[in-house]
Amino acid sequence: MTYDYVIVGAGSAGCVLANRLSADPSKRVLLLEAGPGDWHPFIHMPAGIAKLVGQKGVNWNYSTEPEAQLENRRLWWPRGKVLGGSSSINAMCYIRGVAGDYDEWAGLGNPGWSWNEVLPYFKRAEGNTRGADALHGGDGPLGVQDLTYHNPLSQVFLDAAAASGFVTNTDFNGATQEGFGYYQVTQKNSARCSTAQGYLRPVRGRANLTVRTSAITQRVLIESGRAVGVDYRHHGRLKRAEAREVLLCGGAINSPQLLMLSGVGPADELRKHDIRVKHALPGVGKNLQDHLDICTIDRCTQPITYDQISDISTAWNYYLKRRGPGTSNVAEAGGFVRTRLATDDRCDMQFHFVPAILDDHGRNRLPGYGYTMHACALHPHSRGAIRLHSANPADAAAIHANYLSDADGHDLAMLVEGVKLSRQIFSAATFSPYRGDEIFPGSAIQSDAEIEAFIRRKAETIYHPIGTCKMGNDVQSVVDAELRVHGVSGLRVIDASVMPMLPTGNTNAPTIMIAEKASDLILAG
């Protein structure tokens, strides 16, 4: 079969492209997704995120290689393997970052990506129930709303932050980011609004759009320096699709892996696995960045947390009335601060408050009631890489996150600061009626050295890997400012892997913006 565009990956970016590119009925579009359709009810009920942790059918369930600075632990990296990708399994926090992030991207040799140039694409995507204004869109496909339910402890947390001297912020995507408040979430009518729901579902009936789930792409076909299609395995059968352009939207792990399996990447890495080098591109898989996170957890003396809520009553209230805890994203409130370690005017620490005990991503269920503070360093100095385990597309890539590997010790110092600030807020008087013993780090851990050891033992990802096919024009860049792969025509990468630097916050909204802008770049070309 021949198409104008083959999109590999129906995640946060791929669904956007499928919508925008198929709007022209003369263009034939094929969207390939390795996972299933987004049929699972836990995907659509926001609080179902707690149940999705164990749902292997919608998750790639990656793990890193042993991390040398984290006691050689293999960290769990969940990524969406389902229509909507990670937008179908994430915590739905709608955060765009700040102007300085995108001005930095432009300053790194990427014209067209400054804040003033990307803001229209954020607005085009956004359907915010607060309405449109100079910074927000009101009628875009991506539903954005205020939470309709809050656990009482979320307000206690915000009162504690205010009592600790931090400012209140009602819009983290407004004129300023700093402060504490409730997150707006990617929901519509209090149901999750993934890109599969917001962008793909309304256009599934288009005659020129073909969507194939359970379709695992094996390689990009490259002839004489040009991508001409893909081979993919669908229900056990190997198939081929030819295309005028191939668009990789697999994310920061799968896109560089697929490039390397197709013969595009560091020559020594490819030869090591007997892969014929079609185009030597040393930056493929390099520049991996992620937000490392540390949790401070206290026991709660009152049974008001999400630890022991009734699944039956929660689901009943949600599905019949669209109200109650089922509408919660669990991480209801949080904040951004500029710590004493900040090196520019951007916030360098983000907090997510969870009114429940959340140990090891919720996979380690502890008894009783509690509440958790996530703290992550927003601008890490450490860099990792994606490599291959083998030339077999069925084998997962080798993830070398290299957390806390920076020579200046910045990343570890930031997480120590995160623990101290978390404790400061939890010690506020507003928590007194609820505060029990500290579970983690534990009251016996007080010195910086003890906190550092705790971080090495317990830090985990907060799910924001980016940068492995970075945009730019230096020797380590993989795509140019129009997201075209250097040295291979007819091939683009459009997902979080093209971000040259992490934005100041969550990465889902920026990924959607990238796809919105990419659709214009493609159609103009």
Secondary structure, DSSP 8 states (H G I E B T S, - for coil): -EEEEEEE--STTHHHHHHHHTTSTTS-EEEE-SS--S--HHHHSGGGHHHHTT-GGGB--EE-S-BGGGTTB--EE--B-STTGGGGTS--B-----HHHHHHHHHTT-TT-SHHHHHHHHHHHEEETT---SS--BSSSEEEEE-S---HHHHHHHHHHHHTT--B-S-TTSS---EEEE-EESEETTEE--HIIIIIGGGTT-TTEEEESSEEEEEEEEETTEEEEEEEEETTEEEEEEEEEEEE-SHHHHHHHHHHHTTEE-HHHHHHTT---SEE-TTTT-SBB--EEEEEEEEESSS-SSSS--HHHHHHHHHHHS-SGGG--S--EEEEE--TT--SSS--EEEEEESS--BGGGTB--SS-EEEEEEEESS----BEEE-S-S-TTS--EEE--TT--TT-HHHHHHHHHHHHHHHHHTSGGGTTTEEEEEETTTT--SHHHHHHHHHHH-EE-S--B-TT-BSSSTT--B-TT-BBTT-BTEEE-SGGG-SS--SS-SHHHHHHHHHHHHHHHHH-
